[in-house]
Amino acid sequence: MSIQHYTCLPPFTNIKIRIYLDPIGHSRFYSLVSSPFSHSPPPMLPYATIQEAEAAVGRSLTVAETIWFNYSATKSDYFLYCHNILFLFLIFSLIPLYYLFLEFFLEKYIHSYKIQPKVNLTLSDSFRCYKSVMRMFILVVGPLQLVSYPSIKMIGIRTSLPLPSIWEIAAQLMVYFFVEDYTNYWIHRFLHCKWGYEKIHKVHHEYTAPIGFAAPYAHWAEILILGIPSFLGPAMVPCHIITFWLWIGLRQIEAIETHSGYDLPWTPTKYIPFYGGPDYHDYHHYVGGLSQSNFASVFTYCDYIYGTDKGYRYQKKVLQQLREGSKTNVGEQNGFSHISGEDIKVD
């Protein structure tokens, strides 16, 4: 099989068409070879065999690329995109069970890590929340995924080979988290104005002591609105569909953790700079109502810059002082050995 290149006009586009010819000269398939300055990723190619894919890529496929080829070669891009529905269903259903297991089976070991220890929801309360989330999933989230495919193609999410490197995936995910965090901060602040809260956001705040299942528990309009920040990052920096799956999955897992109600010391996210975490977001739910504190979804820099974390920082300062005082006076103060954030509320 021979390969011929043809440069397209105008010449400043620096785009070539790579045509693959069989032994008798018939065109089998083609690919676009874009310059580093081209913003549109090449479409998925109709490779018939791994050998054709390797000829198109110009090297042997990696193990991961071979697995991806064997899985995706006969599937449409739309079918691959719709994997989001399955992934979201599994994340919403399974990840919160981890915290549920800790609470009901290892309660005596992790009680000290519970952020609001005076609040205890029953198992039926948790599954009632899950049923509400699944109802919204079926009526809103699933259909939204089904109809949003054209926008995904428009921004350039690709399914083709080669697969992105680990460093490319990590860099893109970092961009997505920062873009989503900044835009989500301002939308969240809007939802805490009187109209936004009363009409939309108060549904999510029904849980003043959040649980994992309550992370996606929200008004249908909020689900649609908060989809915008999640979409902006990939729109700005298009990626491979695998990176897109990782982005959607990691963002939802992070949301479940921050709504878990437990500030567990062994979670890896504690090593992420400026990460808010469960204790940070739990305070936002605890203050509730028209709260003007802790709007950040992932990181804390926006709250710090715009001064919307003052109540939280004041509460932490007072709690620290009270704990230090209780240690020195533990023999004199009965029942004061444990102090939680529930005893102090500052907006």
Solvent accessible surface area in square Angstrom, and as a share of the most:
residue,aa,sasa,rsa
1,M,106,0.47
2,S,57,0.37
3,I,74,0.38
4,Q,71,0.32
5,H,92,0.41
6,Y,111,0.42
7,T,82,0.48
8,C,39,0.23
9,L,151,0.75
10,P,60,0.38
11,P,94,0.59
12,F,170,0.71
13,T,45,0.26
14,N,79,0.40
15,I,46,0.23
16,K,78,0.33
17,I,52,0.27
18,R,48,0.17
19,I,43,0.22
20,Y,0,0.00
21,L,28,0.14
22,D,25,0.13
23,P,126,0.79
24,I,134,0.68
25,G,44,0.43
26,H,111,0.49
27,S,75,0.49
28,R,119,0.43
29,F,14,0.06
30,Y,128,0.49
31,S,7,0.04
32,L,69,0.34
33,V,48,0.28
34,S,42,0.27
35,S,12,0.08
36,P,131,0.82
37,F,172,0.72
38,S,35,0.23
39,H,172,0.77
40,S,81,0.52
41,P,44,0.28
42,P,42,0.27
43,P,75,0.47
44,M,48,0.21
45,L,20,0.10
46,P,100,0.63
47,Y,20,0.08
48,A,71,0.55
49,T,60,0.35
50,I,46,0.23
51,Q,128,0.57
52,E,12,0.05
53,A,0,0.00
54,E,49,0.22
55,A,31,0.24
56,A,9,0.07
57,V,34,0.19
58,G,61,0.59
59,R,106,0.39
60,S,82,0.53
61,L,20,0.10
62,T,71,0.41
63,V,118,0.68
64,A,58,0.45
65,E,4,0.02
66,T,39,0.23
67,I,112,0.57
68,W,17,0.06
69,F,19,0.08
70,N,99,0.51
71,Y,91,0.35
72,S,1,0.00
73,A,39,0.31
74,T,127,0.74
75,K,59,0.25
76,S,68,0.44
77,D,28,0.14
78,Y,89,0.34
79,F,103,0.43
80,L,0,0.00
81,Y,6,0.02
82,C,26,0.16
83,H,23,0.10
84,N,2,0.01
85,I,39,0.20
86,L,96,0.48
87,F,62,0.26
88,L,8,0.04
89,F,80,0.34
90,L,70,0.35
91,I,20,0.10
92,F,12,0.05
93,S,14,0.09
94,L,101,0.50
95,I,55,0.28
96,P,4,0.02
97,L,68,0.34
98,Y,102,0.39
99,Y,25,0.09
100,L,22,0.11
101,F,105,0.44
102,L,11,0.05
103,E,27,0.12
104,F,82,0.34
105,F,147,0.61
106,L,62,0.31
107,E,71,0.32
108,K,161,0.68
109,Y,145,0.55
110,I,5,0.03
111,H,73,0.33
112,S,85,0.55
113,Y,75,0.29
114,K,27,0.11
115,I,25,0.13
116,Q,11,0.05
117,P,14,0.09
118,K,142,0.60
119,V,49,0.28
120,N,106,0.55
121,L,49,0.24
122,T,75,0.43
123,L,87,0.43
124,S,66,0.42
125,D,36,0.19
126,S,2,0.02
127,F,81,0.34
128,R,138,0.51
129,C,1,0.01
130,Y,44,0.17
131,K,134,0.57
132,S,24,0.16
133,V,6,0.03
134,M,23,0.10
135,R,135,0.49
136,M,43,0.19
137,F,15,0.06
138,I,121,0.61
139,L,119,0.59
140,V,22,0.13
141,V,18,0.10
142,G,7,0.07
143,P,54,0.34
144,L,59,0.29
145,Q,26,0.11
146,L,80,0.40
147,V,109,0.62
148,S,27,0.17
149,Y,42,0.16
150,P,88,0.55
151,S,34,0.22
152,I,5,0.03
153,K,81,0.35
154,M,149,0.67
155,I,25,0.13
156,G,12,0.12
157,I,6,0.03
158,R,37,0.14
159,T,5,0.03
160,S,1,0.01
161,L,13,0.06
162,P,57,0.36
163,L,32,0.16
164,P,16,0.10
165,S,62,0.40
166,I,133,0.67
167,W,209,0.73
168,E,70,0.32
169,I,23,0.12
170,A,45,0.35
171,A,55,0.43
172,Q,17,0.07
173,L,21,0.10
174,M,122,0.55
175,V,54,0.31
176,Y,0,0.00
177,F,32,0.13
178,F,87,0.36
179,V,26,0.15
180,E,3,0.01
181,D,0,0.00
182,Y,94,0.36
183,T,34,0.20
184,N,9,0.05
185,Y,0,0.00
186,W,101,0.35
187,I,35,0.18
188,H,16,0.07
189,R,72,0.26
190,F,98,0.41
191,L,0,0.00
192,H,2,0.01
193,C,53,0.32
194,K,147,0.62
195,W,141,0.50
196,G,0,0.00
197,Y,22,0.09
198,E,77,0.35
199,K,122,0.52
200,I,12,0.06
201,H,4,0.02
202,K,94,0.40
203,V,36,0.20
204,H,15,0.07
205,H,8,0.04
206,E,106,0.48
207,Y,40,0.15
208,T,71,0.41
209,A,14,0.11
210,P,3,0.02
211,I,23,0.12
212,G,4,0.04
213,F,5,0.02
214,A,1,0.01
215,A,15,0.12
216,P,26,0.16
217,Y,34,0.13
218,A,13,0.10
219,H,44,0.20
220,W,133,0.47
221,A,15,0.11
222,E,6,0.02
223,I,33,0.17
224,L,70,0.35
225,I,47,0.24
226,L,49,0.24
227,G,29,0.28
228,I,96,0.49
229,P,0,0.00
230,S,21,0.13
231,F,61,0.25
232,L,60,0.30
233,G,1,0.01
234,P,0,0.00
235,A,36,0.28
236,M,122,0.54
237,V,50,0.29
238,P,45,0.28
239,C,4,0.02
240,H,1,0.01
241,I,2,0.01
242,I,43,0.22
243,T,0,0.00
244,F,10,0.04
245,W,35,0.12
246,L,73,0.36
247,W,0,0.00
248,I,24,0.12
249,G,9,0.09
250,L,74,0.37
251,R,24,0.09
252,Q,45,0.20
253,I,65,0.33
254,E,14,0.06
255,A,15,0.12
256,I,1,0.00
257,E,15,0.07
258,T,6,0.04
259,H,13,0.06
260,S,6,0.04
261,G,9,0.08
262,Y,4,0.02
263,D,43,0.22
264,L,7,0.03
265,P,63,0.39
266,W,130,0.46
267,T,18,0.11
268,P,106,0.67
269,T,28,0.16
270,K,98,0.41
271,Y,185,0.70
272,I,75,0.38
273,P,97,0.61
274,F,140,0.58
275,Y,31,0.12
276,G,21,0.20
277,G,6,0.05
278,P,7,0.04
279,D,32,0.16
280,Y,13,0.05
281,H,18,0.08
282,D,3,0.02
283,Y,9,0.04
284,H,0,0.00
285,H,0,0.00
286,Y,41,0.16
287,V,21,0.12
288,G,7,0.07
289,G,37,0.35
290,L,86,0.43
291,S,1,0.00
292,Q,81,0.36
293,S,2,0.01
294,N,0,0.00
295,F,0,0.00
296,A,4,0.03
297,S,20,0.13
298,V,5,0.03
299,F,18,0.07
300,T,28,0.17
301,Y,54,0.20
302,C,1,0.00
303,D,0,0.00
304,Y,146,0.56
305,I,113,0.58
306,Y,85,0.32
307,G,25,0.24
308,T,13,0.07
309,D,7,0.04
310,K,132,0.56
311,G,6,0.06
312,Y,30,0.11
313,R,109,0.40
314,Y,117,0.44
315,Q,5,0.02
316,K,67,0.28
317,K,125,0.53
318,V,32,0.18
319,L,1,0.00
320,Q,93,0.41
321,Q,99,0.44
322,L,62,0.31
323,R,94,0.34
324,E,90,0.40
325,G,27,0.26
326,S,9,0.06
327,K,153,0.65
328,T,110,0.64
329,N,48,0.25
330,V,95,0.54
331,G,74,0.71
332,E,142,0.64
333,Q,66,0.29
334,N,147,0.76
335,G,83,0.80
336,F,67,0.28
337,S,89,0.57
338,H,113,0.51
339,I,8,0.04
340,S,7,0.05
341,G,15,0.14
342,E,26,0.12
343,D,80,0.41
344,I,27,0.14
345,K,113,0.48
346,V,46,0.27
347,D,92,0.48
